[in-house]
Amino acid sequence: MSRRSERGREVQEFLQDDLGDEGLARSVVVVATSDEPALMRRQAAYLTLSIAEYFRDQSKQVLLLMDSVTRFAIAQREIGLATGEPPTAKGYTPTVFAELPRLLERAGTGPGEGSISAIFTVLVEGDDHNEPIADAVRSILDGHIVMERAIAERGRYPAINVLKSVSRSMPRSADPNYLEVLARARKLMATYADMEELIRLGAYRPGSSPEVDEAIGLHPALEAFLTQAKSDSTGLAEGYARLAEILGMAPA
């Protein structure tokens, strides 16, 4: 199957299965497949932000999804190399790192009441989360959600590494009554992650550390809490309550 037909299939599945008629009626979809010219792929990203800004300036709350910043960077790299720019980090040209903030910083609030909440995906090379594009994007945006292949391989979806995911809007974006619950959950997950290899090898002796024992005991429940099917939907308040119940804590 050609790349064009494969990409076309993915787009059609997104439009029909994920968005559906109701979602499509409230959405604008911009598509430039990877076999299109580099200039078209780059301009598709800028067009997407321009459309989002149009609705934001009408005092609307816009959700923008872009897949992916990496393809935008690759397109800009091709353009830069064609114009004689020298390759730098991982072959990316200097204009790539100049264009990234010009694109990404256009999200956010506007002069009126409207705003753009944007989610930009980054495809990392060789699971290296410190590769140039991921590193540059991480320094620009307000937070990042790290997804790992190893988590997906053990069957937990969405495959989000909670400990490596960061939001600069925390703790103000969370319910203040549950901040202690969230901090406790992260501490338990960090404790288990630190000892995971010893636990899997059977080298850890139960009773050696009360903190590790508690982390081991709560690990299955926390993994189940973090697992969600594509069709599942959970409200924020319900999520807070379920997490507090797992930890045996009451909101402050």
C-alpha positions in Angstrom: 0.0 0.0 0.0 1.4 3.4 -0.9 2.0 6.0 1.8 -0.6 8.3 0.3 -3.3 5.6 0.6 -2.1 4.6 4.1 -2.2 8.2 5.3 -5.6 8.7 3.6 -7.0 5.7 5.5 -5.8 7.1 8.8 -7.4 10.4 8.1 -10.7 8.8 7.1 -10.7 6.7 10.3 -10.0 9.8 12.3 -12.8 11.7 10.7 -15.4 8.9 10.7 -14.6 6.9 13.8 -13.0 9.4 16.2 -14.7 12.7 15.4 -17.9 11.4 13.9 -20.6 13.7 12.5 -21.1 15.6 15.7 -17.4 16.3 16.2 -16.8 17.0 12.6 -19.5 19.7 12.6 -17.5 21.6 15.3 -14.0 20.9 13.8 -11.7 22.2 11.1 -9.3 19.5 9.9 -6.1 20.4 8.0 -4.2 17.6 6.4 -0.8 17.5 4.6 0.5 13.9 4.3 4.2 13.2 4.5 4.5 12.6 0.8 3.5 16.2 0.1 6.2 18.8 -0.7 8.0 20.2 2.3 6.7 23.7 1.8 3.1 22.4 1.8 3.7 20.4 5.0 5.2 23.5 6.7 2.4 25.8 5.6 -0.2 23.3 6.8 1.0 23.9 10.4 0.9 27.7 10.0 -2.6 27.5 8.4 -3.8 25.4 11.4 -2.7 28.1 13.8 -4.2 30.9 11.7 -7.6 29.1 11.7 -7.4 28.6 15.5 -6.5 32.3 16.0 -9.5 33.3 13.8 -11.9 31.5 16.2 -10.0 32.6 19.3 -10.4 36.2 18.2 -14.2 35.6 18.1 -13.9 34.9 21.9 -14.2 31.2 21.4 -12.3 28.5 23.4 -10.3 26.5 20.8 -8.8 23.1 21.3 -6.0 22.6 18.8 -4.4 19.2 18.1 -1.3 18.9 15.9 0.3 15.7 14.8 3.1 16.3 14.7 5.7 19.0 15.4 8.3 16.6 14.3 6.9 16.5 10.8 6.9 20.3 10.7 10.5 20.3 11.8 11.5 17.7 9.1 9.8 19.8 6.5 11.6 23.0 7.6 14.9 21.0 7.6 14.3 20.0 4.0 13.6 23.6 3.1 16.7 24.8 5.0 19.0 22.2 3.4 17.7 23.1 0.0 18.6 26.7 0.5 22.1 25.9 1.6 21.8 26.1 5.4 24.3 24.1 7.4 23.0 21.1 9.3 23.4 21.3 13.1 22.0 19.1 15.8 20.9 15.7 14.3 20.9 17.3 10.9 18.4 20.0 11.7 19.1 23.4 10.3 19.2 26.6 12.5 15.9 27.9 11.0 14.1 24.8 12.5 14.8 26.1 16.0 13.9 29.6 15.0 10.6 28.6 13.5 9.5 26.4 16.4 8.7 29.2 18.9 7.1 31.3 16.1 4.7 28.4 15.6 4.1 27.1 19.1 3.9 30.5 20.9 0.8 31.4 18.8 -1.3 29.2 21.1 -2.7 30.6 24.3 -4.8 33.6 25.2 -5.6 36.4 22.8 -6.6 40.0 23.2 -10.2 39.1 24.1 -11.8 36.4 26.1 -10.9 33.6 23.7 -8.0 31.2 24.0 -6.3 28.3 22.3 -5.5 25.2 24.3 -3.0 23.3 22.1 -1.7 19.8 22.3 1.3 19.2 20.0 2.7 15.7 19.5 6.4 15.1 19.2 7.8 11.8 17.7 11.1 11.1 19.4 13.9 9.3 17.6 14.9 6.0 19.1 12.8 6.7 22.3 15.3 9.5 23.1 13.3 12.2 24.9 16.2 14.5 24.9 16.6 14.6 21.1 16.7 18.2 19.6 13.1 18.7 18.7 11.6 17.2 21.9 14.1 19.3 23.9 13.3 22.5 22.1 9.5 22.0 22.3 9.7 21.1 26.0 11.4 24.4 26.7 8.6 26.3 25.0 5.4 24.7 26.1 3.7 24.8 29.5 4.0 21.1 30.1 4.6 17.7 28.5 3.0 14.3 28.6 5.5 11.5 28.1 4.3 8.3 26.5 6.6 5.3 26.5 6.8 2.2 24.4 7.6 0.0 27.4 4.3 0.9 29.1 2.4 0.1 26.0 4.2 -3.2 25.7 2.9 -4.3 29.0 -0.6 -3.5 27.9 -1.4 -0.3 29.9 -3.1 2.4 27.8 -2.8 5.3 27.6 0.9 4.6 27.9 1.7 7.7 29.9 4.7 7.9 32.2 3.2 9.9 35.0 6.5 10.5 36.8 8.2 12.0 33.7 5.2 14.1 32.7 5.2 17.7 34.0 2.9 20.7 34.0 4.1 24.1 34.8 0.5 25.1 35.7 0.6 22.8 38.7 -0.5 23.0 41.5 -2.8 25.9 40.5 -4.6 23.8 37.8 -5.5 21.0 40.3 -8.2 20.9 43.0 -6.5 22.3 46.1 -8.4 19.8 48.3 -6.6 16.9 46.5 -3.1 18.2 46.3 -1.9 16.0 49.1 -3.6 13.0 47.4 -1.8 13.7 44.2 1.6 14.2 45.9 1.1 10.9 47.8 0.3 9.0 44.6 3.4 10.3 42.8 5.6 9.5 45.8 4.3 5.9 45.9 4.8 5.5 42.2 8.3 6.9 42.4 9.1 4.5 45.3 7.9 1.6 43.2 9.8 2.8 40.1 13.0 3.0 42.1 12.7 -0.5 43.3 11.0 -2.1 40.3 14.0 -4.0 39.0 14.7 -5.6 42.4 11.1 -6.4 42.8 10.8 -8.1 39.4 14.0 -10.1 40.1 12.7 -11.2 43.5 15.7 -9.5 45.2 13.5 -7.3 47.4 12.6 -8.9 50.8 9.1 -7.9 52.0 9.3 -6.1 55.3 12.6 -4.5 54.6 10.9 -1.1 54.1 7.3 -0.1 55.0 7.3 2.5 52.2 8.3 0.0 49.6 5.8 -2.5 50.9 3.0 0.0 50.7 4.1 0.9 47.1 4.0 -2.7 46.1 0.6 -3.3 47.7 -1.0 -0.3 45.9 0.8 -0.8 42.6 -1.9 -3.0 40.9 -4.7 -0.6 42.0 -2.7 2.5 40.7 -2.0 0.7 37.4 -5.7 -0.1 37.0 -6.6 3.5 37.8 -4.2 4.7 35.1 -5.7 2.3 32.5 -8.5 3.6 30.3 -10.1 2.2 27.2 -10.7 4.5 24.2 -14.4 4.6 24.8 -14.1 5.3 28.6 -14.9 8.7 30.0 -14.2 9.9 33.6 -14.9 13.3 35.0 -12.1 15.1 36.9 -14.0 15.1 40.2 -14.6 11.4 39.9 -11.0 10.8 39.1 -9.9 12.7 42.2 -12.3 10.7 44.4 -11.2 7.3 43.0 -7.6 8.1 43.6 -8.3 9.2 47.2 -10.2 6.0 47.7 -7.3 3.9 46.4 -4.9 5.6 48.8 -7.3 5.6 51.7 -7.1 9.4 52.1 -9.7 12.0 52.5 -9.6 15.4 50.7 -8.2 18.3 52.7 
